[in-house]
Amino acid sequence: MIKKCIYSRIAILITVSMVGALSLSVLTNTKTLAQSQSDSTKNSLCIGINIELYIRKAKHGSSSAFNKLVKCNSKAIPYLIKALQSKDKNIRIISIAALGEIDANPVALPYLTQSLKDSSKDVRVFTTYVLGQIGKDGVPALITALKDENDDVRWSATYALGDIDTDAKLEQRNIRQLVIAKDGREQKFNNLNLRYLNLKDANLQDAEFISTDLSEANLQNANLFGAKLAETQLYQANLTAACLTGAYIENWGISTETQFNQIQCDYVYMRLPTPDNPEPWRKPDNRQETFR
């Protein structure tokens, strides 16, 4: 149901923001439609002044103009890249859509990735959809989008990842659970780059973050009871009011800018547990004592 809702939002965004009939179905079928033109016609149509005209017309809902734009293929790319700098949000969306349709993923991908930093939430949401269409090459950028401050962008990136068949799918499913449900109990997130992730109020009891980068992550009020934080990087992370009781903090990385205001912590372990010693190097040393 959530997935349907998100992609309905994208369809609405496209339809409304372009003030016309350029729907999501039109955009995703442009390759087939565009192939109907002959090469000779394409050469005469794909000059700079025409490409710029197609972009403007597509903004107002012309599917014909959009098809011509895609048909121009590599000749359109410099103009589409330039259009990504437009002050008009709808021009930027059209350019992202066209770049996603043109068979030039290696060229388009860096610019689509950059669009995830666009000031417009709508542009970022649509960029995640296009990255999902690209497939596994778009996975690194989509994982970055999971850390976006906006819920719609994170949800759209989550389901774009869910539609991509990659070897990292299990890992992504765990991350999606973190982002959407804020529930990572007893899950393993070892050796990952989770910088900036918003995990405020997340339940991370007994989770593993061994050698994971959580620098600048928002862990306010997170439940890290019994979490394994060995060699976890928490530079400039915000752990205000977080629960760290029973956490394993062997060689974790913190700085003077890591925030520990009002944390809840009765005791910690300075080493990871072993079968022979499940509670190694407890602090305070006396098991009858707590920090409070």
PyMOL commands that set and color helices and strands:
alter all, ss='L'
color gray80, all
select helices_A, chain A and resi 2-17+24-28+30-34+39-45+48-59+63-71+73-75+77-83+89-101+105-115+121-134+136-145+151-162+169-181
alter helices_A, ss='H'
color red, helices_A
select strands_A, chain A and resi 247-248+268-269+282-283
alter strands_A, ss='S'
color yellow, strands_A
deselect
rebuild
show_as cartoon
